Amino acid sequence: MEMIQINLLPKEFRRKTGRLTIGKSGYYAVGGAAGVIIMIVVVTVYQMFQLTELNDKMEIARFRTQQLEKDIAVVDALIEVKDKIMQRMEAVDRLDQHRTVWVRILEDLSDRLPDFMWLASFKEVEPPAAPPTDTTAGQVAAVAMSSNTRPITVEGFAFTLNSLANFMINMMRSNFFSEVEMASVQEVMFQEQKVYSYKVSATLHYLSDEELKQILEEESGPQLLAGF
């Protein structure tokens, strides 16, 4: 006689069989995991896109930096050329300002050059910056002094020390030079001949024709100014 069994228990209390079943919580878990995976994939793709864009911007920045370096080099070269031009223009302005005086200065220096020596250079020296003065009168005097005088150096060669000494004495007697001092002197070989290389420092006075006439009149009298 065959027995029929009927399970009257509710479904949640019945014994599970070998078949895999997924309830509502399982579906929620699978859906949540899928959402997390999709989010990770989206974030990864977005970060890769940003990284590619950042690399492109870095390449553009490197290119611009190279271009700026070239432009900076060109600007530096132009500034250097400008400085040289300004220095030459200043030298021309100084020469033009004392144009007639320079003729007399060089004539005077040439006349005071003794035998057995010659000049190699005649240079103006940029004076050091003067300390600030407290009074307006002192400032005016400093400006006047700087505009009418300038330190100079005279370099050349002499065959004898006696001629060099005579040259310094002659410069001291000139109205255009003062504070004449021997900066350096040494014996050197020049074209298989022993000579003395010298450097004389002095203060140059830019004397106008009127100032020079007045000095000569005070020193020698008006009778010597007839041929001036």
C-alpha positions in Angstrom: 0.0 0.0 0.0 1.6 3.3 -1.1 1.8 6.1 1.5 1.1 9.6 0.5 2.9 12.4 2.5 1.7 15.9 2.6 3.9 18.7 4.0 1.6 21.2 5.7 4.5 23.5 6.9 4.8 27.0 5.4 7.3 27.5 2.5 9.9 29.3 4.7 10.0 26.4 7.1 10.1 23.6 4.6 13.3 21.6 4.1 15.4 23.0 1.3 16.1 20.8 -1.7 19.2 20.7 -3.8 17.9 23.4 -6.1 19.6 26.9 -5.6 17.1 29.6 -4.8 17.7 33.3 -4.5 15.4 35.4 -2.4 14.8 39.1 -2.5 17.9 39.8 -0.3 20.0 37.9 -2.8 18.8 40.0 -5.7 19.5 43.1 -3.7 23.0 42.0 -3.0 23.7 41.0 -6.6 22.3 44.4 -7.7 24.4 46.3 -5.2 27.6 44.4 -6.3 26.9 45.1 -9.9 26.3 48.8 -9.1 29.6 49.0 -7.3 31.4 47.3 -10.2 29.8 49.7 -12.7 30.8 52.7 -10.5 34.4 51.5 -10.2 34.6 51.0 -14.0 33.1 54.5 -14.6 35.5 56.1 -12.1 38.5 54.3 -13.6 37.5 55.4 -17.2 37.0 59.0 -16.0 40.4 59.0 -14.2 42.1 57.6 -17.3 40.5 60.3 -19.4 41.7 63.0 -16.9 45.2 61.5 -16.9 45.3 61.6 -20.7 44.1 65.2 -20.6 46.7 66.1 -18.0 49.5 64.6 -20.1 48.4 66.7 -23.0 48.4 69.9 -20.9 51.9 69.0 -19.6 53.2 68.6 -23.2 51.7 72.0 -24.1 53.3 73.5 -21.0 56.7 72.1 -21.9 56.4 73.5 -25.4 55.4 76.9 -24.1 58.3 76.8 -21.7 60.8 76.1 -24.5 59.3 79.0 -26.5 59.6 81.3 -23.5 63.2 80.3 -23.0 64.0 81.3 -26.6 62.1 84.5 -26.2 63.9 85.3 -22.9 67.3 84.6 -24.6 66.3 87.0 -27.4 65.2 89.7 -24.9 68.5 89.3 -22.9 70.5 89.7 -26.1 68.5 92.8 -27.1 69.0 94.3 -23.6 72.7 93.7 -23.9 72.8 95.4 -27.3 70.7 98.3 -25.9 73.2 98.8 -23.0 76.1 98.9 -25.4 74.4 101.4 -27.6 73.5 103.5 -24.6 77.1 103.5 -23.4 78.3 104.6 -26.8 75.7 107.3 -26.9 76.7 108.5 -23.5 80.4 108.6 -24.6 79.4 110.6 -27.7 77.3 113.0 -25.6 80.3 113.6 -23.3 82.5 114.2 -26.3 80.0 116.6 -27.8 79.5 118.4 -24.5 83.2 119.1 -24.2 84.0 119.0 -27.9 86.3 122.1 -28.1 87.8 121.3 -24.6 88.9 117.8 -25.7 91.0 119.3 -28.5 92.8 121.5 -26.1 93.2 118.6 -23.6 94.8 116.3 -26.1 97.0 119.1 -27.5 98.1 119.9 -24.0 98.8 116.3 -23.2 100.8 115.8 -26.4 102.9 118.9 -25.7 103.8 117.6 -22.3 104.9 114.2 -23.5 108.7 114.0 -23.4 111.0 112.1 -25.7 111.6 108.3 -25.4 108.0 107.5 -24.3 104.6 107.2 -25.9 101.0 106.8 -24.9 98.9 103.6 -25.3 95.5 104.6 -23.8 93.7 107.6 -22.3 90.6 106.5 -20.4 88.0 108.1 -18.2 87.2 106.3 -15.0 83.7 106.1 -13.7 83.8 107.9 -10.4 82.4 106.1 -7.3 79.0 107.1 -6.0 79.3 110.1 -3.7 77.8 109.8 -0.2 74.5 111.7 0.3 75.0 115.2 1.7 72.7 116.9 4.2 72.7 120.4 2.8 71.4 121.6 -0.6 74.6 123.6 -1.1 76.6 120.4 -0.7 74.5 118.7 -3.3 75.0 121.5 -5.8 78.7 121.5 -5.2 78.9 117.8 -5.7 77.0 118.0 -9.0 79.2 120.8 -10.2 82.3 118.9 -9.3 81.1 115.7 -11.0 80.2 117.6 -14.2 83.5 119.5 -14.5 86.0 116.8 -13.4 86.5 113.2 -14.1 89.1 110.6 -12.9 91.3 109.4 -15.8 94.1 106.9 -16.4 97.0 107.3 -18.8 98.9 104.2 -19.9 101.9 103.7 -22.2 105.5 102.8 -22.4 108.8 104.6 -21.7 112.4 103.8 -22.4 113.7 105.5 -19.3 112.3 106.3 -15.8 113.6 109.8 -16.2 111.3 110.5 -19.1 108.4 109.0 -17.1 109.2 111.3 -14.2 109.4 114.3 -16.5 106.0 113.4 -18.0 104.3 113.3 -14.5 105.9 116.7 -13.6 104.6 118.2 -16.9 101.1 116.9 -16.2 101.2 118.4 -12.7 102.0 121.8 -14.3 99.0 121.6 -16.6 95.7 123.3 -15.8 93.8 120.4 -17.1 95.2 117.8 -14.7 95.6 117.5 -11.0 96.2 114.8 -8.4 98.7 113.1 -10.7 100.0 109.8 -9.3 101.9 106.8 -10.5 99.4 103.9 -10.3 101.9 101.2 -11.6 105.1 100.7 -13.4 107.0 97.6 -14.5 109.8 96.6 -16.8 108.6 94.5 -19.8 109.9 93.3 -23.1 108.5 95.2 -26.2 109.8 94.0 -29.6 113.0 92.6 -28.0 113.6 95.9 -26.2 113.3 96.4 -22.5 110.8 99.2 -21.7 108.8 100.4 -18.8 105.0 99.9 -18.9 103.3 102.6 -16.8 99.9 103.6 -15.6 99.3 107.2 -14.4 96.1 108.2 -12.6 94.9 111.9 -12.4 91.9 114.1 -12.2 90.8 115.7 -15.5 89.3 119.3 -15.5 87.0 120.3 -18.3 88.0 123.9 -18.6 86.1 126.0 -21.1 87.9 128.6 -23.2 86.8 131.4 -20.9 87.9 129.5 -17.8 91.3 128.7 -19.4 91.8 132.3 -20.4 91.0 133.5 -16.8 93.5 131.0 -15.3 96.2 132.0 -17.7 95.6 135.7 -17.0 95.8 135.1 -13.3 99.0 133.1 -13.7 100.9 134.9 -16.4 99.2 138.2 -17.1 97.2 139.5 -20.0 100.3 140.1 -22.2 100.6 136.3 -22.8 97.0 136.0 -24.0 97.4 137.9 -27.3 98.0 134.7 -29.3 95.3 132.7 -27.5 
